[in-house]
């Protein structure tokens, strides 16, 4: 019995290990994945080259340095692709530093020759880029209290100043868009509130659309920050200390539309929002009350109501929202004092527990959303990746497979730093490497104990099957080393498998025999 259990453990471990594939080895972790022109754009470093802009199609051979902007071991990284990048007219725009500046706007068409500098005056004073219509908007911070509003069409000549001497403390807390208007939020110097501004791309059309209003505590910059901005049905929605606001980008149509979490006495430490079936759902998490609350904005009836509320006796880790058909996925407290992944049916608000993610974690002194909250990330139609915070403030990796209705822990996905969905597979950063995860890769790369033999190996045109159970072979699939099915057969003429059309290389042949899956490595000459 012990031998069988050990064998089962080894098979599960090998299968799990082979569910991930190393794509590329860097000298620092790849970071800030963005998708552009059917490629992944990101930052990484290699020996003797600092953190620069790279691109990949998900294979090792096509993972390449796009351009060494700051030549040599210095890094061109000047912030984050997450906010400091955007796309306009089939070009990817980002902020990078070089030998002459601490940060300028650059653009790339995905080629080395097409990666060029756009501005030469910012010197690190701009962090965020936002595309609105046919222009990119950004703020230049002159000093801690003064900023400027600019826009560019992607050329030096088309980069123009819209608003000078904007009095704003410590930059912007939000930049986005609504109805071809640039929307941004600032805190007036000397104040503790926020003001929402708009710009239509002209100097006269750049002005505030709200009075000073206060936040509910969940913005990382402090209680003055407004939260849960989301563009929906040609309107922009956001949340203050007490209210849900709506704007179409004009002063006259910026208004309160309902009450949400009342943060007068109990601030929230984390919040998020999602759109599902033309309605908006707002989450509020209080670390002081150990409480999770969800509010719904009904777009038809235009009312705001609380639809979910749960308290715990212990601290638990909140998460972002994810959606599946007419259900919300998120983390919530369970009866054991831990954190579970749950599904909330939005038709009748019934809750289903999909599995426990952690069993008790300490309460942090300050909640930093990127570190202290769990993450749910959908990477194909049926699978979600979950990074759950554990008691030591590392993350444990899970895969939720909706086809199998199963939540499965995977140690290979522990402490993943950054993820992106690409080609229905999960790509991620871990241990200074770029990895790929896919269930199609979950094939034990060991010779099975079965007597099933495929010959010749290497093969040129055909692979023969020799086994006492060869008549019981139900089907055969051949995978390339990226986990892609390149051949699938259910009928075998003369017990042969045609591989003549395959390119030369190594493949994994997976055969199902009397319900048992057997895997073999084969080589095509």
DRENMIRO-962194 format. One line per 2 residues: number of its first residue (from 1); their letters; for each residue z, y, x of C-alpha. Coordinates in nm, 4 decimals, m for minus. Layout:
BEGIN
NUM	a	Z/Y/X  ...
***
This chain:
BEGIN
1	xx	0.0000/0.0000/0.0000  0.0885/0.2420/0.2836
3	xx	m0.2451/0.1688/0.4498  m0.4334/0.2435/0.1269
5	xx	m0.2424/0.5693/0.0765  m0.3120/0.6730/0.4360
7	xx	m0.6816/0.5954/0.3934  m0.6896/0.7954/0.0693
9	xx	m0.5191/1.0892/0.2424  m0.7666/1.0783/0.5306
11	xx	m1.0631/1.0651/0.2946  m0.9310/1.3611/0.0943
13	xx	m0.8643/1.5567/0.4144  m1.2121/1.4861/0.5543
15	xx	m1.3728/1.5754/0.2221  m1.1802/1.9032/0.2064
17	xx	m1.2683/1.9917/0.5644  m1.6346/1.9290/0.4957
19	xx	m1.6243/2.1524/0.1889  m1.6355/2.4365/0.4375
21	xx	m1.8969/2.5013/0.7039  m1.8697/2.7378/0.9972
23	xx	m2.1618/2.9789/0.9987  m2.0811/3.2006/1.2984
25	xx	m1.8064/3.2537/1.5560  m1.7084/3.6153/1.6304
27	xx	m1.4496/3.7778/1.8569  m1.2911/3.9599/1.5603
29	xx	m1.2880/3.8848/1.1912  m1.6010/3.9698/0.9882
31	xx	m1.5069/4.2238/0.7248  m1.6299/4.4394/0.4351
33	xx	m1.8968/4.2063/0.2963  m2.1634/4.3773/0.0866
35	xx	m2.4892/4.2343/m0.0522  m2.8145/4.4153/0.0214
37	xx	m3.1792/4.3022/0.0018  m3.0768/3.9381/m0.0505
39	xx	m2.8611/3.9438/0.2617  m2.4912/3.9883/0.3395
41	xx	m2.4095/4.3081/0.5309  m2.0750/4.3233/0.7143
43	xx	m1.8846/4.4407/1.0220  m1.7956/4.2111/1.3122
45	xx	m1.7790/4.2000/1.6915  m1.9100/3.9708/1.9604
47	xx	m1.8297/3.9421/2.3307  m1.9041/4.2731/2.5064
49	xx	m2.0052/4.4295/2.1727  m1.7599/4.6225/1.9530
51	xx	m1.7377/4.6098/1.5741  m2.0905/4.6799/1.4550
53	xx	m2.3121/4.6224/1.1515  m2.4375/4.2639/1.1037
55	xx	m2.6410/4.0839/0.8416  m2.6759/3.7182/0.7393
57	xx	m2.8663/3.4994/0.4954  m2.5843/3.2447/0.5054
59	xx	m2.7202/3.0419/0.7959  m2.6206/3.0471/1.1621
61	xx	m2.9742/3.1105/1.2854  m3.0156/3.4182/1.0667
63	xx	m2.6726/3.5731/1.1257  m2.7604/3.8615/1.3540
65	xx	m2.6417/4.1945/1.4889  m2.8384/4.4601/1.3030
67	xx	m2.7828/4.7362/1.5576  m2.5392/4.8179/1.8385
69	xx	m2.4798/5.1758/1.7232  m2.1980/5.2520/1.9689
71	xx	m2.3430/5.0725/2.2670  m2.1195/4.8349/2.4614
73	xx	m1.7606/4.7310/2.3800  m1.6859/5.0429/2.1704
75	xx	m1.6933/4.9999/1.7914  m1.9073/5.1981/1.5495
77	xx	m1.6776/5.1077/1.2581  m1.5492/5.4278/1.0973
79	xx	m1.3689/5.3247/0.7814  m1.4694/5.0703/0.5217
81	xx	m1.7991/4.9472/0.3772  m1.6123/4.8997/0.0516
83	xx	m1.5942/5.2728/m0.0212  m1.7887/5.4185/0.2680
85	xx	m2.1210/5.2571/0.1807  m2.3770/5.2703/m0.0972
87	xx	m2.7419/5.1951/m0.1772  m3.0160/5.4473/m0.2542
89	xx	m3.3928/5.3888/m0.2726  m3.3778/5.0441/m0.1063
91	xx	m3.1709/5.1707/0.1855  m2.8097/5.0819/0.2651
93	xx	m2.6042/5.3907/0.3609  m2.2799/5.3700/0.5571
95	xx	m2.0573/5.5757/0.7855  m2.0512/5.4903/1.1558
97	xx	m1.9366/5.6448/1.4802  m2.1258/5.6675/1.8074
99	xx	m2.0889/5.8328/2.1457  m2.1491/6.1797/1.9969
101	xx	m1.9465/6.1674/1.6716  m1.6384/6.0124/1.5108
103	xx	m1.8399/5.9323/1.2001  m2.1779/6.0216/1.0450
105	xx	m2.3889/5.8884/0.7582  m2.6361/5.6225/0.8703
107	xx	m2.8924/5.4259/0.6720  m3.0706/5.0947/0.7215
109	xx	m3.3565/4.9135/0.5528  m3.2334/4.5846/0.7000
111	xx	m3.4198/4.6176/1.0295  m3.3057/4.7399/1.3699
113	xx	m3.5799/5.0018/1.3859  m3.4949/5.1181/1.0328
115	xx	m3.1269/5.1756/1.1148  m3.1036/5.5511/1.1803
117	xx	m2.8574/5.8414/1.1628  m2.8851/6.0815/0.8664
119	xx	m2.6237/6.3527/0.9411  m2.4905/6.5068/1.2610
121	xx	m2.2106/6.7424/1.1482  m1.9442/6.5290/0.9760
123	xx	m1.7579/6.4067/1.2849  m1.5439/6.1629/1.0862
125	xx	m1.4527/6.4009/0.8053  m1.6192/6.2010/0.5247
127	xx	m1.4990/5.8568/0.4136  m1.6537/5.7738/0.0760
129	xx	m2.0161/5.7653/m0.0429  m2.1190/5.7531/m0.4106
131	xx	m2.4722/5.7143/m0.5459  m2.5442/5.9099/m0.8638
133	xx	m2.9050/5.9150/m0.9806  m3.1284/6.0030/m0.6868
135	xx	m2.8573/6.1412/m0.4605  m2.5495/6.0389/m0.2663
137	xx	m2.2375/6.2535/m0.3142  m1.9509/6.2829/m0.0679
139	xx	m1.6578/6.5091/0.0191  m1.5994/6.6574/0.3629
141	xx	m1.2337/6.7184/0.4441  m1.2072/7.0334/0.6538
143	xx	m0.8290/7.0102/0.6901  m0.5381/6.8569/0.5016
145	xx	m0.5716/7.1113/0.2172  m0.9405/7.2066/0.2089
147	xx	m1.2550/7.0072/0.1275  m1.6228/7.0558/0.0500
149	xx	m1.8530/6.8764/m0.1963  m2.1936/6.7694/m0.0616
151	xx	m2.4935/6.5651/m0.1714  m2.7866/6.4113/0.0161
153	xx	m3.1178/6.2513/m0.0753  m3.1024/6.0469/0.2449
155	xx	m3.2675/6.3032/0.4699  m3.1237/6.5699/0.6992
157	xx	m3.3174/6.8394/0.5139  m3.1977/6.7111/0.1762
159	xx	m2.8267/6.7215/0.2673  m2.6801/7.0276/0.0933
161	xx	m2.3419/7.1897/0.0255  m2.2408/7.2135/m0.3430
163	xx	m1.8845/7.3450/m0.3340  m1.7003/7.5153/m0.0498
165	xx	m1.3254/7.5740/m0.0015  m1.2106/7.3190/m0.2576
167	xx	m0.8313/7.3275/m0.2413  m0.7251/6.9645/m0.2460
169	xx	m0.4342/6.7892/m0.0819  m0.5232/6.4916/0.1374
171	xx	m0.8720/6.4138/0.0089  m0.9724/6.2337/m0.3126
173	xx	m0.8044/5.9488/m0.4965  m1.1192/5.8478/m0.6877
175	xx	m1.4962/5.8906/m0.6585  m1.7377/5.7540/m0.9174
177	xx	m1.9990/5.8502/m1.1745  m2.0702/5.8986/m1.5440
179	xx	m2.3978/6.0013/m1.7117  m2.5601/6.1165/m1.3867
181	xx	m2.2516/6.3220/m1.3035  m2.0455/6.2724/m0.9894
183	xx	m1.6792/6.2317/m1.0909  m1.3943/6.2721/m0.8436
185	xx	m1.0181/6.3223/m0.8614  m0.8118/6.5450/m0.6337
187	xx	m0.4540/6.6674/m0.6089  m0.4269/7.0458/m0.5914
189	xx	m0.2456/7.1703/m0.2826  0.1279/7.2030/m0.3431
191	xx	0.1122/7.0011/m0.6657  0.2222/6.6513/m0.7638
193	xx	m0.0473/6.5922/m1.0277  m0.4175/6.5071/m1.0285
195	xx	m0.7230/6.6935/m1.1558  m1.0536/6.5264/m1.2457
197	xx	m1.3712/6.7098/m1.1401  m1.7401/6.6636/m1.2109
199	xx	m2.0625/6.7712/m1.0433  m2.4168/6.7554/m1.1766
201	xx	m2.5570/6.8248/m0.8300  m2.5497/7.2034/m0.8580
203	xx	m2.2925/7.4580/m0.7416  m2.2421/7.5992/m1.0912
205	xx	m2.2157/7.2498/m1.2373  m1.9269/7.1499/m1.0078
207	xx	m1.5926/7.2185/m1.1797  m1.2715/7.0513/m1.3138
209	xx	m1.2721/6.8748/m1.6525  m0.8954/6.8128/m1.6874
211	xx	m0.5772/7.0074/m1.6440  m0.3278/6.8693/m1.3875
213	xx	m0.2009/6.5301/m1.5102  0.0305/6.2712/m1.3567
215	xx	m0.0173/5.9018/m1.2840  0.1877/5.5929/m1.3707
217	xx	0.2841/5.4899/m1.0168  0.0287/5.2144/m0.9529
219	xx	m0.2125/5.4170/m0.7398  m0.1546/5.3337/m0.3704
221	xx	m0.1465/5.7040/m0.2845  0.1570/5.7745/m0.5025
223	xx	0.2653/5.8581/m0.8561  0.0205/6.1485/m0.8828
225	xx	m0.2815/5.9145/m0.8723  m0.4688/5.8216/m1.1888
227	xx	m0.5770/5.4595/m1.2258  m0.8028/5.1994/m1.3894
229	xx	m1.1240/5.4009/m1.3832  m1.4071/5.2091/m1.5503
231	xx	m1.7533/5.3140/m1.6690  m1.8252/5.1765/m2.0149
233	xx	m2.0872/5.2639/m2.2796  m2.1890/5.5857/m2.0996
235	xx	m1.8280/5.7012/m2.0794  m1.5693/5.6927/m1.8032
237	xx	m1.2156/5.5771/m1.8853  m0.8966/5.6239/m1.6816
239	xx	m0.5208/5.6014/m1.7287  m0.2486/5.8613/m1.6693
241	xx	0.1308/5.8282/m1.6957  0.1183/5.7745/m2.0717
243	xx	m0.2397/5.7882/m2.1985  m0.5874/5.6420/m2.1884
245	xx	m0.8502/5.9126/m2.1272  m1.2227/5.9172/m2.2026
247	xx	m1.4951/6.1460/m2.0666  m1.8733/6.1715/m2.0787
249	xx	m1.8661/6.4007/m1.7761  m1.8297/6.7237/m1.9699
251	xx	m1.5270/6.9455/m2.0219  m1.5522/6.9474/m2.4005
253	xx	m1.5666/6.5678/m2.4306  m1.2821/6.4792/m2.1943
255	xx	m0.9899/6.3744/m2.4115  m0.6955/6.1432/m2.4774
257	xx	m0.7888/5.8495/m2.7005  m0.4642/5.6544/m2.7145
259	xx	m0.1238/5.5629/m2.5747  m0.0798/5.2836/m2.3239
261	xx	0.2139/5.1835/m2.1037  0.4770/5.4584/m2.1169
263	xx	0.5704/5.5240/m1.7555  0.8315/5.7898/m1.8256
265	xx	1.1211/5.5639/m1.7285  0.9457/5.2569/m1.5905
267	xx	0.6632/5.3173/m1.3472  0.4168/5.0355/m1.2851
269	xx	0.3490/4.9070/m0.9358  0.0113/4.7423/m1.0029
271	xx	m0.2651/4.7897/m1.2588  m0.6232/4.6795/m1.3179
273	xx	m0.8935/4.6856/m1.5869  m1.1909/4.4756/m1.7012
275	xx	m1.4631/4.4833/m1.9691  m1.5132/4.1731/m2.1846
277	xx	m1.7523/4.1570/m2.4811  m1.7721/4.5365/m2.5166
279	xx	m1.3936/4.5884/m2.5155  m1.1698/4.7111/m2.2338
281	xx	m0.8492/4.5390/m2.1202  m0.5865/4.7182/m1.9129
283	xx	m0.3128/4.5397/m1.7167  0.0232/4.6929/m1.6167
285	xx	0.2768/4.5206/m1.3902  0.6333/4.6405/m1.3365
287	xx	0.8090/4.4998/m1.0314  1.1370/4.6481/m1.1555
289	xx	1.1237/4.4829/m1.4981  0.9407/4.1670/m1.3802
291	xx	0.7032/4.2393/m1.6677  0.3303/4.2019/m1.7293
293	xx	0.1619/4.3895/m2.0149  m0.2029/4.3895/m2.1319
295	xx	m0.3530/4.6542/m2.3605  m0.6878/4.6413/m2.5406
297	xx	m0.9225/4.9291/m2.6194  m1.1400/4.8240/m2.9130
299	xx	m1.4749/5.0004/m2.8687  m1.5666/4.9631/m3.2370
301	xx	m1.2414/5.0639/m3.4050  m1.1527/5.2930/m3.1122
303	xx	m0.7865/5.1999/m3.1099  m0.5512/5.0947/m2.8299
305	xx	m0.3030/4.8100/m2.8831  m0.0814/4.5872/m2.6694
307	xx	m0.2005/4.2250/m2.6965  0.0104/4.0484/m2.4326
309	xx	0.3579/4.0969/m2.2885  0.5619/3.8630/m2.0714
311	xx	0.8860/3.9003/m1.8787  1.0321/3.6837/m1.6061
313	xx	1.3795/3.6370/m1.4644  1.2312/3.6453/m1.1138
315	xx	0.9666/3.8372/m0.9259  0.6137/3.6961/m0.9533
317	xx	0.2764/3.7907/m0.8078  0.0276/3.9723/m1.0341
319	xx	m0.3480/3.9404/m0.9901  m0.6696/4.1075/m1.0885
321	xx	m0.8514/4.0073/m1.4057  m1.1428/3.7641/m1.4145
323	xx	m1.3356/3.6635/m1.7253  m1.4777/3.3411/m1.8634
325	xx	m1.6758/3.3726/m2.1867  m1.4226/3.5140/m2.4345
327	xx	m1.1154/3.4554/m2.2179  m0.9245/3.6445/m1.9505
329	xx	m0.8034/3.4728/m1.6340  m0.5043/3.6190/m1.4471
331	xx	m0.1713/3.5218/m1.2944  0.1452/3.5358/m1.5019
333	xx	0.5091/3.4204/m1.4768  0.5959/3.0654/m1.5788
335	xx	0.9134/2.9001/m1.7069  1.0091/2.7835/m1.3560
337	xx	1.0338/3.1366/m1.2242  0.7049/3.0991/m1.0382
339	xx	0.3493/3.2239/m1.0832  0.0802/3.0375/m1.2761
341	xx	m0.2890/3.0885/m1.3348  m0.3401/3.1385/m1.7074
343	xx	m0.6259/3.1837/m1.9522  m0.5887/3.4145/m2.2522
345	xx	m0.8219/3.3435/m2.5449  m0.9284/3.6856/m2.6729
347	xx	m1.0169/3.5547/m3.0182  m0.6597/3.4547/m3.1058
349	xx	m0.4569/3.5560/m2.7949  m0.3396/3.2026/m2.7252
351	xx	m0.2395/3.1388/m2.3643  m0.3218/2.8271/m2.1601
353	xx	m0.1476/2.7427/m1.8326  m0.4109/2.6264/m1.5820
355	xx	m0.1667/2.5417/m1.3040  0.1105/2.6771/m1.0854
357	xx	0.0116/2.8973/m0.7908  0.3523/2.9613/m0.6333
359	xx	0.7145/2.8785/m0.7018  0.9192/3.1870/m0.6306
361	xx	0.8324/3.4692/m0.3885  1.0480/3.7571/m0.2638
363	xx	1.0064/4.1025/m0.4095  0.8373/4.3403/m0.1604
365	xx	0.9896/4.6813/m0.0958  0.6511/4.8394/m0.1656
367	xx	0.3544/4.6727/m0.3354  0.0287/4.7106/m0.1482
369	xx	m0.2334/4.5665/m0.3808  m0.4580/4.4194/m0.1092
371	xx	m0.1663/4.2322/0.0491  0.0972/4.1708/m0.2166
373	xx	m0.1118/4.0619/m0.5155  m0.3115/3.7495/m0.5854
375	xx	m0.6915/3.7535/m0.6076  m0.9232/3.5743/m0.8516
377	xx	m1.2885/3.5746/m0.7484  m1.5775/3.4142/m0.9371
379	xx	m1.8483/3.2832/m0.7041  m2.0719/3.0829/m0.9374
381	xx	m2.0972/2.9959/m1.3054  m1.8239/2.7337/m1.2995
383	xx	m1.6000/2.8035/m0.9985  m1.3401/3.0620/m0.9061
385	xx	m1.1608/3.1162/m0.5779  m0.7914/3.2097/m0.6063
387	xx	m0.5894/3.3486/m0.3170  m0.2253/3.3254/m0.4232
389	xx	0.0570/3.5030/m0.2415  0.3237/3.2561/m0.1232
391	xx	0.6864/3.3073/m0.0243  0.6005/3.3977/0.3369
393	xx	0.3447/3.6598/0.2246  0.0518/3.4527/0.3365
395	xx	m0.2060/3.3339/0.0857  m0.2776/2.9855/m0.0410
397	xx	m0.6331/2.9008/m0.1453  m0.7272/2.7329/m0.4726
399	xx	m1.0537/2.6465/m0.6451  m1.0707/2.6516/m1.0248
401	xx	m1.3548/2.4263/m1.1401  m1.4243/2.4835/m1.5084
403	xx	m1.6627/2.1875/m1.5338  m1.3813/1.9565/m1.4268
405	xx	m1.1128/2.1739/m1.5911  m0.9200/2.1453/m1.2662
407	xx	m0.7246/2.3783/m1.0375  m0.7220/2.2331/m0.6862
409	xx	m0.5409/2.3540/m0.3758  m0.7474/2.3680/m0.0554
411	xx	m0.5735/2.4290/0.2770  m0.9121/2.5239/0.4253
413	xx	m0.8971/2.8379/0.2091  m0.5472/2.9463/0.3139
415	xx	m0.5180/3.2986/0.4580  m0.8778/3.3907/0.3854
417	xx	m0.9291/3.7598/0.4637  m1.2461/3.8658/0.2847
419	xx	m1.4835/3.6901/0.0414  m1.8318/3.7350/m0.1037
421	xx	m2.0411/3.5351/m0.3503  m2.3864/3.4613/m0.2131
423	xx	m2.6353/3.2044/m0.3397  m2.3716/3.0601/m0.5773
425	xx	m2.1530/2.9742/m0.2768  m1.8384/3.1318/m0.1392
427	xx	m1.8567/3.2963/0.2038  m1.5421/3.4184/0.3703
429	xx	m1.3725/3.5431/0.6848  m1.1026/3.3400/0.8562
431	xx	m0.9927/3.2873/1.2183  m1.2598/3.5328/1.3465
433	xx	m1.5322/3.3194/1.1907  m1.7758/3.3424/0.9021
435	xx	m1.7426/3.0369/0.6780  m1.9195/2.8920/0.3778
437	xx	m1.7452/2.6945/0.1046  m1.9250/2.4758/m0.1492
439	xx	m1.8412/2.1576/m0.3349  m2.1868/2.0344/m0.2327
441	xx	m2.0505/2.0203/0.1202  m1.7681/1.7898/0.0133
443	xx	m1.9298/1.4796/0.1656  m1.7262/1.2718/0.4107
445	xx	m1.9194/1.2748/0.7392  m1.7924/0.9285/0.8340
447	xx	m1.9552/0.5883/0.8198  m1.8355/0.4139/0.5066
449	xx	m1.6702/0.0745/0.5251  m1.9451/m0.0552/0.2955
451	xx	m2.2128/m0.2822/0.4393  m2.4776/m0.0476/0.3004
453	xx	m2.7259/0.0224/0.5796  m3.0108/0.2728/0.5929
455	xx	m3.2753/0.2054/0.8558  m3.4528/0.3085/1.0668
457	xx	m3.2295/0.5971/1.1697  m3.3839/0.8215/1.3037
459	xx	m3.6689/0.7848/1.0531  m4.0167/0.9334/1.0304
461	xx	m4.1618/0.8452/0.6881  m3.9282/0.6086/0.5039
463	xx	m3.5632/0.5006/0.5047  m3.5024/0.1398/0.3992
465	xx	m3.1964/0.0173/0.2091  m3.0308/m0.3059/0.3225
467	xx	m2.7196/m0.4252/0.1425  m2.5950/m0.7083/m0.0711
469	xx	m2.5498/m0.4457/m0.3451  m2.8846/m0.2712/m0.2962
471	xx	m2.9854/m0.3508/m0.6533  m2.6763/m0.1639/m0.7712
473	xx	m2.7726/0.1671/m0.6064  m2.7740/0.4140/m0.8975
475	xx	m2.9127/0.7192/m0.7205  m2.9575/0.8776/m0.3781
477	xx	m2.9357/1.2432/m0.2847  m3.0189/1.3963/0.0527
479	xx	m2.8491/1.7206/0.1561  m2.9275/1.9554/0.4418
481	xx	m2.6337/2.0755/0.6524  m2.6019/2.3870/0.4355
483	xx	m2.5158/2.1641/0.1387  m2.8513/2.2126/m0.0385
485	xx	m3.0067/1.9123/m0.2156  m3.3487/1.8523/m0.0573
487	xx	m3.4280/1.5173/m0.2204  m3.2987/1.3204/m0.5165
489	xx	m3.4128/0.9733/m0.6223  m3.3251/0.7229/m0.8959
491	xx	m3.6241/0.4875/m0.8493  m3.6864/0.3163/m0.5152
493	xx	m4.0197/0.1447/m0.4495  m3.9602/m0.1607/m0.2282
495	xx	m3.6084/m0.0375/m0.1516  m3.7460/0.2608/0.0396
497	xx	m3.6720/0.6325/0.0297  m3.9563/0.8700/0.1191
499	xx	m3.8433/1.1315/0.3760  m4.1892/1.2197/0.5063
501	xx	m4.1834/1.5665/0.3511  m3.8541/1.6669/0.5126
503	xx	m3.8464/1.8879/0.8198  m3.7132/1.7424/1.1426
505	xx	m3.3352/1.7568/1.1659  m3.0053/1.6055/1.0564
507	xx	m2.9280/1.5343/0.6895  m2.6547/1.3745/0.4807
509	xx	m2.7632/1.0887/0.2543  m2.5316/1.0319/m0.0388
511	xx	m2.5753/0.7111/m0.2413  m2.3916/0.6095/m0.5575
513	xx	m2.3306/0.2333/m0.5656  m2.1454/0.0816/m0.8647
515	xx	m1.9699/0.4110/m0.9230  m1.8680/0.4563/m0.5578
517	xx	m2.0211/0.7350/m0.3491  m2.1188/0.6377/0.0058
519	xx	m2.2337/0.8947/0.2599  m2.4374/0.8467/0.5762
521	xx	m2.5727/1.0838/0.8352  m2.9478/1.0384/0.8915
523	xx	m3.1925/1.2009/1.1315  m3.5527/1.2844/1.0416
525	x	m3.7989/1.2755/1.3337
***
